[in-house]
Amino acid sequence: MAMTHILKPTVSMSPYSHFTHSTHSPSSPFKTHSNSHLFTTIIPSRIYSHQTPPPTTLSRRLFLPSVSGIWDAITGGNNAREAILAIRRGMLLFRQGDVLGSVAEFDKAIELDPRQKAYLWQRGLSLYYLDRFEEGAEQFRIDVAQNPNDTEESIWCFLCEAQLYGVIEARKRFLEVGIDPRPVMQEAYNLFKIGGDPEKIVAAFSNGQGNEYFYASLYAGLYYESEKKADAAKLHILAACQSPYGQRSDDYMASLARVHCLCRNWSSN
């Protein structure tokens, strides 16, 4: 079954608002096949037509908080609906810098609907900033088991395990995933997987699209953090925050860059 649209939804971060799409998107997260009563598959990280190449600039972090139980949420599952709302609240709290509060909401979502845990990459990010690295690594490994093509999950698992075991051991445990359609994330993935010079990825995308420079700077900084090079990490993550994309985008990862600076007591102004 193939989708006939590329979904480019906008996530409204109000805890009680509905998930909305752009004007070119279907009115529902699900698209039924014209000759079947079955639903199409929704890929947790990216949604695109089999006939259309995946967008190279769209981050999975712009999508709905979680895909598990969406149909129940639409058709009447009270726990699933409440779980989705808890995830939205958790995302909002994280964006506001309340990392501990975000984890409480994500855990509440799992309590309400245990299926959510397999897709809660947001929880893994929050756990990283609470120094709960073992739990964070577990969350990302669970996510990758569901979606073996998620580059960013793999990198964040590495980041957690680098804090636990060091870079060399974390690299031995590295989660291999499929090819990310975004060139900047392909380069970031290879950087974390085999090592290298973070400055090269920043230079390679310094004149690229705004989101590419943002992601290059963010992941260069995170790479330096994994190597305990705080000054270099600060330089690049501040650059990500201060980039036009970092300042204006609703991308969850743009919020993460600001939260990173907040947690490290770095001024991002």
Backbone torsions as a table, in degrees:
resi	resn	phi	psi	omega
1	MET	NA	139.0	-177.3
2	ALA	-122.0	144.7	173.8
3	MET	-81.6	147.4	-179.2
4	THR	-99.7	-4.2	-179.2
5	HIS	-131.2	151.1	163.1
6	ILE	-90.5	123.3	-179.4
7	LEU	-86.8	125.4	176.3
8	LYS	-124.3	69.1	-174.4
9	PRO	-74.6	156.6	171.6
10	THR	-110.5	124.0	-179.9
11	VAL	-85.5	118.8	173.7
12	SER	-81.7	125.8	-171.9
13	MET	-87.3	0.8	172.4
14	SER	-63.1	130.6	-175.9
15	PRO	-56.7	-26.9	-174.0
16	TYR	-112.9	11.7	-179.3
17	SER	-87.5	164.8	179.6
18	HIS	-90.8	153.5	175.7
19	PHE	-69.6	128.5	-177.4
20	THR	-120.9	153.9	179.2
21	HIS	-113.3	167.3	170.8
22	SER	-70.5	171.4	-176.1
23	THR	-68.2	-14.6	179.8
24	HIS	-94.2	2.5	-175.5
25	SER	-99.8	156.5	174.5
26	PRO	-64.4	162.8	-176.0
27	SER	-77.8	-11.2	-179.4
28	SER	-127.8	150.1	175.4
29	PRO	-61.0	-19.5	179.6
30	PHE	-102.4	141.3	176.3
31	LYS	-121.4	119.8	-179.4
32	THR	-85.7	146.1	176.9
33	HIS	-72.1	143.7	-173.6
34	SER	-65.4	-23.0	-177.6
35	ASN	-118.0	23.9	-176.1
36	SER	-150.6	153.4	174.5
37	HIS	-91.6	-1.4	-179.7
38	LEU	-81.5	156.3	177.6
39	PHE	-93.3	152.9	175.3
40	THR	-73.6	160.7	177.8
41	THR	-77.3	135.6	174.1
42	ILE	-105.3	119.7	179.8
43	ILE	-84.6	128.2	-174.5
44	PRO	-58.2	-33.9	-173.0
45	SER	-90.4	-40.6	-177.8
46	ARG	-146.6	147.2	-179.2
47	ILE	-124.6	119.9	-179.6
48	TYR	-157.3	161.5	-178.7
49	SER	-71.8	145.9	174.3
50	HIS	-68.3	-20.8	179.8
51	GLN	-89.1	-14.6	-174.3
52	THR	-115.8	130.3	178.1
53	PRO	-58.5	143.1	-179.8
54	PRO	-63.9	145.0	179.4
55	PRO	-63.1	141.9	-176.2
56	THR	-92.9	-6.4	-174.6
57	THR	-118.3	3.7	-173.4
58	LEU	-100.0	124.1	179.6
59	SER	-88.2	143.2	175.5
60	ARG	-61.3	-21.2	-175.8
61	ARG	-72.4	-4.1	176.8
62	LEU	-89.6	-5.5	-173.4
63	PHE	-89.9	175.0	178.3
64	LEU	-50.7	143.2	-177.1
65	PRO	-47.6	-43.0	-178.1
66	SER	-154.9	151.7	179.9
67	VAL	-102.4	-16.6	-178.7
68	SER	-68.3	127.5	175.9
69	GLY	79.1	11.2	-179.3
70	ILE	-60.5	-42.9	-178.3
71	TRP	-63.1	-39.2	175.2
72	ASP	-62.0	-39.1	-179.4
73	ALA	-64.1	-36.4	-179.3
74	ILE	-73.5	-40.2	-169.9
75	THR	-98.2	-2.4	171.2
76	GLY	132.0	7.2	177.4
77	GLY	-76.2	108.4	-174.9
78	ASN	-60.6	-46.1	-179.0
79	ASN	-62.8	-41.0	-179.6
80	ALA	-65.6	-41.1	178.0
81	ARG	-62.2	-45.2	179.6
82	GLU	-65.3	-34.3	178.3
83	ALA	-65.3	-42.7	178.1
84	ILE	-61.2	-41.9	178.5
85	LEU	-64.6	-38.1	178.2
86	ALA	-64.5	-38.4	177.9
87	ILE	-64.6	-43.1	177.8
88	ARG	-60.8	-42.2	178.7
89	ARG	-63.7	-40.8	178.6
90	GLY	-62.3	-40.4	178.0
91	MET	-65.4	-40.3	179.1
92	LEU	-64.5	-43.8	178.7
93	LEU	-62.7	-40.0	178.1
94	PHE	-62.2	-46.2	178.8
95	ARG	-57.9	-32.3	-179.1
96	GLN	-83.5	-3.4	178.4
97	GLY	94.6	3.0	178.4
98	ASP	-92.1	80.5	-174.4
99	VAL	-68.7	-43.7	179.6
100	LEU	-61.4	-42.9	177.9
101	GLY	-63.3	-34.3	179.1
102	SER	-65.0	-42.0	179.4
103	VAL	-64.1	-38.5	177.9
104	ALA	-59.1	-41.1	179.0
105	GLU	-70.4	-40.9	178.8
106	PHE	-63.8	-40.1	177.5
107	ASP	-65.9	-35.6	176.5
108	LYS	-63.2	-39.7	178.4
109	ALA	-61.4	-41.0	179.3
110	ILE	-67.0	-38.6	177.6
111	GLU	-62.9	-39.8	179.8
112	LEU	-71.8	-39.1	-176.4
113	ASP	-145.8	92.2	-174.6
114	PRO	-55.7	-21.9	179.1
115	ARG	-62.9	-24.1	-177.4
116	GLN	-62.8	-28.8	-173.3
117	LYS	-59.0	-32.4	-177.2
118	ALA	-69.0	-8.5	-176.0
119	TYR	-126.8	5.6	-170.3
120	LEU	-89.7	66.6	175.1
121	TRP	-59.7	-29.8	179.3
122	GLN	-61.5	-37.5	178.8
123	ARG	-64.0	-41.0	178.9
124	GLY	-60.8	-41.0	178.0
125	LEU	-62.7	-44.5	179.8
126	SER	-62.9	-41.6	-179.4
127	LEU	-61.7	-34.9	177.6
128	TYR	-58.8	-43.5	-176.8
129	TYR	-78.1	-8.3	171.8
130	LEU	-98.3	6.8	-178.0
131	ASP	62.3	25.9	176.2
132	ARG	-98.2	68.2	-167.4
133	PHE	-70.6	-35.9	179.9
134	GLU	-64.4	-44.7	177.7
135	GLU	-66.4	-38.1	178.2
136	GLY	-62.4	-46.0	179.0
137	ALA	-61.0	-41.2	178.2
138	GLU	-60.8	-43.8	179.6
139	GLN	-59.5	-45.5	-178.4
140	PHE	-68.6	-35.4	177.6
141	ARG	-66.5	-38.5	175.9
142	ILE	-62.9	-42.6	179.8
143	ASP	-62.7	-44.9	-178.4
144	VAL	-66.0	-31.2	176.3
145	ALA	-61.3	-32.5	177.4
146	GLN	-83.2	-34.8	-178.0
147	ASN	-132.0	89.8	-174.0
148	PRO	-76.9	14.2	179.2
149	ASN	-121.1	25.1	-175.9
150	ASP	-103.4	103.1	-177.4
151	THR	-61.7	-44.9	-173.8
152	GLU	-69.3	-33.7	175.3
153	GLU	-60.4	-44.0	-179.5
154	SER	-60.6	-46.0	-179.4
155	ILE	-63.9	-42.5	-177.7
156	TRP	-70.5	-30.9	172.4
157	CYS	-62.2	-44.6	176.3
158	PHE	-58.2	-44.9	-178.3
159	LEU	-60.6	-42.0	177.1
160	CYS	-63.8	-46.3	-174.9
161	GLU	-74.3	-25.7	173.7
162	ALA	-64.0	-35.3	177.0
163	GLN	-70.5	-30.4	-178.8
164	LEU	-82.6	-44.2	-168.4
165	TYR	-120.7	-9.0	-173.4
166	GLY	94.7	161.0	-173.9
167	VAL	-63.1	-43.0	-175.5
168	ILE	-62.0	-47.9	-179.9
169	GLU	-68.3	-38.9	179.3
170	ALA	-61.8	-36.7	179.4
171	ARG	-67.9	-32.7	176.0
172	LYS	-64.8	-29.5	-178.2
173	ARG	-92.9	4.1	-169.0
174	PHE	-55.7	133.6	179.6
175	LEU	-84.2	114.6	177.8
176	GLU	-83.9	134.1	-179.3
177	VAL	-130.7	177.7	179.8
178	GLY	-72.2	-178.9	-174.9
179	ILE	-80.0	125.4	176.3
180	ASP	-76.9	135.0	-179.8
181	PRO	-69.3	-14.1	-179.1
182	ARG	-88.3	118.7	-178.9
183	PRO	-54.9	-40.0	-178.2
184	VAL	-63.7	-36.1	-180.0
185	MET	-78.2	-27.3	171.5
186	GLN	-60.7	-44.7	179.8
187	GLU	-67.3	-40.4	178.4
188	ALA	-63.5	-42.5	179.2
189	TYR	-59.0	-47.3	180.0
190	ASN	-65.0	-35.9	178.2
191	LEU	-60.2	-48.1	-179.2
192	PHE	-72.2	-34.6	-176.1
193	LYS	-69.9	-44.3	-173.4
194	ILE	-116.2	-8.2	-177.4
195	GLY	89.3	170.3	-179.8
196	GLY	153.8	-160.5	-176.1
197	ASP	-107.2	109.9	-179.4
198	PRO	-60.5	-26.9	-179.3
199	GLU	-62.7	-29.3	-178.0
200	LYS	-68.4	-38.3	-180.0
201	ILE	-69.2	-37.3	177.7
202	VAL	-65.3	-44.3	179.6
203	ALA	-63.8	-38.0	-177.0
204	ALA	-64.5	-30.1	-175.3
205	PHE	-115.1	13.6	-177.9
206	SER	-65.6	-27.5	178.4
207	ASN	-109.5	15.3	-180.0
208	GLY	-85.6	-163.2	176.9
209	GLN	-65.8	155.6	-174.5
210	GLY	-56.6	-41.2	-179.0
211	ASN	-68.7	-29.4	178.8
212	GLU	-67.8	-43.5	177.6
213	TYR	-64.1	-40.5	177.9
214	PHE	-58.3	-51.4	-177.3
215	TYR	-66.7	-37.6	177.3
216	ALA	-61.6	-44.3	-179.1
217	SER	-68.7	-43.7	-179.8
218	LEU	-59.1	-50.1	-174.9
219	TYR	-76.7	-25.2	170.6
220	ALA	-63.3	-44.9	178.3
221	GLY	-62.8	-41.5	179.2
222	LEU	-67.0	-34.4	176.3
223	TYR	-63.1	-45.1	177.9
224	TYR	-62.1	-38.0	178.7
225	GLU	-62.6	-38.8	179.1
226	SER	-63.1	-25.8	178.8
227	GLU	-95.7	10.9	178.0
228	LYS	63.6	31.0	178.0
229	LYS	-105.5	81.5	-169.7
230	ALA	-65.1	-38.5	-177.1
231	ASP	-65.2	-44.0	178.8
232	ALA	-67.7	-38.4	177.3
233	ALA	-60.3	-46.1	-179.4
234	LYS	-60.4	-44.6	-178.8
235	LEU	-56.0	-47.0	-173.6
236	HIS	-79.8	-36.2	-179.5
237	ILE	-73.4	-33.9	171.8
238	LEU	-63.2	-39.1	177.3
239	ALA	-61.9	-39.4	177.3
240	ALA	-62.6	-45.7	179.3
241	CYS	-60.8	-40.9	-173.9
242	GLN	-85.2	-5.8	176.8
243	SER	-69.2	156.3	178.2
244	PRO	-55.5	-40.9	178.8
245	TYR	-65.0	-43.1	179.9
246	GLY	-63.1	-31.4	-178.0
247	GLN	-85.9	-29.2	-170.4
248	ARG	-112.0	-19.7	-173.3
249	SER	-76.8	149.2	171.9
250	ASP	-89.2	3.7	177.5
251	ASP	-53.9	132.4	179.3
252	TYR	-57.8	-31.8	-178.6
253	MET	-73.0	-25.5	172.7
254	ALA	-66.6	-40.1	174.4
255	SER	-63.9	-39.9	179.8
256	LEU	-59.6	-41.6	179.5
257	ALA	-59.4	-40.3	178.7
258	ARG	-69.2	-39.4	177.4
259	VAL	-64.0	-39.6	177.5
260	HIS	-55.8	-48.7	179.9
261	CYS	-62.6	-39.7	178.5
262	LEU	-62.3	-44.9	-178.5
263	CYS	-68.2	-25.6	179.8
264	ARG	-97.5	3.5	-178.2
265	ASN	59.4	39.8	174.9
266	TRP	-102.8	136.6	175.8
267	SER	-78.9	126.5	-180.0
268	SER	-102.9	9.3	-178.9
269	ASN	-80.2	NA	NA
